[in-house]
Amino acid sequence: MLTSELRSRIDKVWEAFWTGGIANPLTVIEQITYLLFIKRLDELETREELKTNMLGGAAGKKYFSPEQQDLRWSRFKNFDPEKMYKVFTREDGAFALMKNLAGENGSSYSKYLKGATFMIPTPNLLDKVVTMISEIPMDDLDTKGDLYEYLLSKIASAGQNGQFRTPRHIIKMMVELMEPKEDDIVCDPAAGTCGFLVAVSEYFREHKPDLFHKQSFREHYNTKMFNGNEFDATMIRIGTMNMVLHGIENPNLDDKDSLSESNAGMKEKYSLVLANPPFKGSLDYESVESGLLKIVKTKKTELLFLALMLRSLKVGGRCAVIVPDGVLFGSSNAHKALRQEIIDNHQLEGVISMPAGVFRPYAGVSTAILLFTKTGKGGTSNVWFYDMQADGFSLDDKRQPIEASDTTDIINRFRNLKDESKRKRTDKSFMVPVKEIQDNNYDLSLNRYKEVVYEEKTYEKPTIIIAQIETLDKERTDLLKQLKSMLS
């Protein structure tokens, strides 16, 4: 957890960016990301130097030549603002060094820096940001992760193509529902800031910390476990740094459109998919990978992403995905065909209906979470429905914390589905036989199956109510007469 002092310090730097003319939150985070990367280069080289001094032998990987020592964070952080700014902006400066490393096929977070642009406008602003980062205890993995999460929380406007940040507590709930395994290969085909992938890493650190003592797990964790696609260059740089600061050394992130022909090889590769894909607008058939159109003929991005997830999962792979409510009851041939595919040919386990305010202030759209397993041979017998009414925050644009929350209850009930069959349709959760869903045209909307109990209210007869009003009126008149007599 960040202290209030650290939050205040970050807020001041954020304000400095705004007064300096950089108003786009993504641009602010991107510029801070570059600085964090430059700082990390110095930390890595310092670590290698210490190892060489202690153990002897050949020096490890070096990023800075003898002539580039002034480009190291530990050196230039002590320069005056003007000199520091020159160190960054000159042709052979710190920023140019960072971009050049991208051409050396280095780590996953360096290869996305080719298009990086330095946009901090003044020496004083650069000095403020460098000072802030230098004073934060970045050796602590939790602090680094919390710092970046706090920065990401400041993204207060939706981006293009339906991009917006999924609330962290919703992501955590979905990860808890899936209970990641140590050999899982996880993917988010619409990775954004990589919130789902980071949440999986935090799940292991919180619930299975002993696994990190196993070398085989650490190698899998750092090289194969985490995968994602994101076509927005800015988002993939931010997302990659988010993962690095949460202790994931080499995540496999691709800067390409998951739905395009360039991603045709994404087939039966993953054992766990977690995502909140964009569901805004339509695509041209020409831009969509042909294999997806064989599963579902549509231009709707939300349906194409569902088809992609089905295809990308291995048999036995699990998926938790956020979809707009229209996916649950849409009457088009594509909507029905995709629901039928998941229900009849795989195993649909659950549908969690979320309140419309969950994604405010970005959007007020009603959404649901689908939970399913790829089997290729059916397996759906009963589908679990949950009517989520509160998520721990107010459902208006302010999203203030409140006590009411269904997230823990959702996790507990899903982990004990055998007890859910006893519940009535009037409860928050209940089971529905697959035959009933098939008979209802594969409709998955909660209201189709939930029963509402109406309480009968009785009122007094009008004559009694009139008599009560007359009695009150008489009492008022008597009191008014008493008051007048006291004043006369």
Buried (B, 14 or more C-beta within 10 A) or exposed (E): EBEEEBBEBBEEBBEBBEEBEBEBBBBBBBBBBBBBBBBBBBBBBEEBEEEEEEEEEEEEEEBBEEEBEBBBBEBBBEBEBEEBBBBBBEEEBBBBBBBEBBEEEBBBBBBBBEEBEBBBEEBBBBBBBBEBBBEBEBEEEBBBBBBBBBBBEBBEEBBEEBBBBBBBBBBBBBBBBBBBEEEBBBBBBBBBBBBBBBBBBBBBBEEEEEBEEEEEBEEBBBBBBBBBBBBBBBBBBBBBBBBBBBBBBBBBBBBBBBBBBBBEEBEBBBBBBBBBBBBBEEBEEEEBBEBBBEBBBBBBBBBBBBBBBBBBBBEEBBBBBBBBBBBBBBEEEBBBBBBBBBBBBBBBBBBBBBBEBBBBBBBEBBBBBBBBBBBEEEBBEBBBBBBBEBBBBBBEEEBEEEEEBBBEBBBEBBEEBEEBEEBEBEBBBBBBBBEEBBEBEBBBBBEBBBEEEEEEEEEEEEEEEEEEEEEEEEEEEEEEEEEEEEEE
